[in-house]
Amino acid sequence: MANHASAEKRIRRNGRRTEINHARISRIRTHVKRVEKAIAAGDKTTAQEAFKAAQPEMQRGVVKGVLHRNTVSRKLSRLNAAIKAIGA
């Protein structure tokens, strides 16, 4: 239990931020799953469109501090490589 007003405020603020961060991560995962599903189906155009939608969402996760920069870079690189491999 918090003993100071500032600690109580921090607990409230942390709860709100946790909800927002969880929603952001969930949204990113959904976008990535859409790309992976299109790749698995072999549909290059759908995969490219899903990738274009996922990319800014993932970068926003970096800016907001919910994902590490290198993690997002690695995932985007691998998704892009998988999309390019569909046509080959």
N, C-alpha and C positions, 0 to 999 in steps of 0.2 A: 504494500500500500504506500502511495506517495505521501510524503510528509510536508512537501512544499507546493505552493501554487504553481510554480514553474514546472515542477515534476509532473503534476497533474495535467498541465497543459501539454507537456511533451508526450505523455501517454495518449492523450486525445489525438494529437497531431500525428503520432506514429501510426495509430489505428487507421486514420484517413489515408495516409500515404501508402500503407500496406495494401489497402483495397485498390487504390489507383494503380500501384505497381503490379499487383496480381492481375488486374484487368488488362494492363498493357502487355504483360508476358503472355497471357492467354490469347490475346489478339495476334501477337507475333507468331505463336505456335500454330494458330489456325491458318495464317497466311502460308507458313512453311509447309503445312500438311497439304494445302491446295496445290502447291508447286510439286511436291513429291508425288501426289496422286496423279497429276497430269504427266509427269515423267514416267511413272510406272505404266500408265496407259499408252505411252508412246505418242501422245498428242503434243507436238512441238509448239504449235501456235498458242494453244491454251496454256502450256507451261510458260511460255514467254510472257503472256499477259499476266499470269499469276505472279511471276517473278517480278514484273514491273510494279505490281501492287505491293508485293512483300518487301521489296528493297527499301523504300522510304520508311516503312513501318519499323523495320529492323534498325535502320540508322537512327530513327527517333528514339528507339530504346537505348541506344548508346548515349545520345545527347542527354536523355533523362536519367541515365545512370543505373538502369536496370540490367543491362548487359554490358559485357566488356567489349571494347573496340576490336580486339583481335579475334574474339569468338565470332562476332558478326561478320567480320571480314572473311574468316575461314569458311563459315557456312554459306555466305553469298558466293564465294569462289567455287565451292564444291557444287552448289546448285546450278550455277552457270555452266560449269564444265559438264554436268550431267545433261543439261538442256542441249548443249552443243553436240553431245555424243548421240543424241536421238537421230539426227539426220545422217550420221556417218554409218 
